[in-house]
Amino acid sequence: MQDNQISVNFSKEELNKINEATKILQEILLPKLVKLNNEQRQEIVKMGDKTLAFVTKSYEHAKQNPTLVPAYLDINEMKIDLDAVETLRQIFNPLQEITQDLEDSMTLSGSEAFIASLAFYNAIKGASKSKIGASEQIYNDLSQRFARPSRKKDNK
């Protein structure tokens, strides 16, 4: 017997609430967010936790020592960007946990469904060899999943 590790069901009411919440997030967030392409993602300088501390200290020093700030540096824009990072992290972190758990749950559910399908397929395969009921027709339908492209034989 297959070990069932996950069994996910949502009521229509729950799905409606999730869809409503998703729409609200999309309506509020998407107009304010930027979508980078792969090249842009690779090229930009990235800020991690250690870098955040550096950036925060840099901002504080710049604010306290305005005569040392280069004329081309907009310290107000630096503060806006720094605040945005903090705000976006507060939104992102719980959503990242949810999306990771969603992905894990989809993967595990899919794995269990595929294992169950393979068990059924193997049972049908055996039944087809014994010519039981409609098993041959079912086997022929399901076996298409495992069909390999035919190889043309070279005439030498």
N, C-alpha and C positions, 0 to 999 in steps of 0.2 A: 504494500500500500504506500502511496505517495505521501511524503511528509508535507503537510500544508502549513506554511509559515505565515501566510497572509490571506485575508479574506476581506476585501474592501467593498462596501456598498454605501451609496449615498441616497437619501430620500430625495424626491423632487424638490421639496422645500429647502433642503440643504444645498442642492445644486443651484437652485435659484439664488440663494443668499451668496454663495461663492461667486456666481456669475455677476451679481450686482456689485459685490465688493471689488471684483476684478475690473469691472467697467469704471467704477469710481477711481480706482488707482490709475487706470489708463487715462481717464479724463483729466486728472490732476497732474500726474507725473509726465506723461508723454510730451505735452507742449513745452515742458521745461527742460527736458533731457536732450542729450546729443547722441547721435548714433555714429560711431566711428567705423570706418572700414578696416579690414585686416591690416593693411599697410600702415594706416594711422596708428592702430593699436601697437604695432611693433616699433614705430618710430618715436612715439612720445616718451618723455621722461615720466616714470611712474613713482608714486609716493606710497610707501608702506608705513607700518607703524613707527619704525625708527625715524623715518624721514618726516613723518608728521610732527614728532617732537622737535626736530631740527627747524622745520618751517614755522612752528609756533614760536620757538625761541627767536628765530630771525625776525619775525613780525614784531615781537615785543621789543627787541633791541632797536629795530628801525623806528618804531613808534616813539621810543624814549630818546632817540638820537636822530632827529629829523635832519640835522645838518650833514649827517653821514650818508643819507639816502641819495643815490644818484638821481639826477633830474629826470631821466627816462623811466624811472620806476614809479608806478602809481601805487602807493601804499594803501590807499582806500580800496582799490581793486584787489590787492593782495588779501585784504581782510574779508572782502566779499567772497573770494574763492576759498579762503580758509574756513569761513562759516559754512559755505556750501558743502565742503567735504564733511564737516561734522554733522550737518543735517542729513546729508545723503547716507552717511554711514548708519545713522539711527534708523533710517528707513530700510536700508539695504540688508543689514545683518539679520533681522528676523525673516525677511523675505528670502534671503539666501538659505537659511535653515529650512524653510518651507519648500523651496524649489529642490533642494538636495534630497529631502525626504520624499517629495513627489517623484523625483527621478528614480530613487532607490525602490520605491513602492511599485512604480511601473515596471522596472526591471525584474523585480521578484515576482510580481503577478504574471508578467509575460513568460518568465522562465517556468513557472508552475503550469501555466496553460499549455506551453509548448511540450513539456514533459508528459502531461496528460494526453495531449494529442499524439505524441509518439507512441505511448502505450496503446492507445486505441488503434493507431495505424498498424502497429505490429500484430495486434489481435486480428484485425481485418485481413492482414497479409496472410496469416495462418489460416483463417477461415476461407479465404479465396482459394488457397491451394487445395483445400478440402471441398471446394465448390459448395459452400453453405450459403443458402439464400441469395441475397443481393450483394454479398460481400465482394464478388469479383468486380462489379460495377463501381462500388465504393472504393475499392483498392485502386482501380484504374484512375479514378478521379483524384484521389489523394496522392498517388505515386508521381503525379506530374510535378510535385514540389521537389522531388529528388531526381528528376530527369536530367541527364547530362547531354550536352550538345553532341550530336553524332560526329564521329571522326570519319573523314573520307580516307579511304585506303589509297595509298600511292601505287600506281601501276609501274613496276620496275621490271 
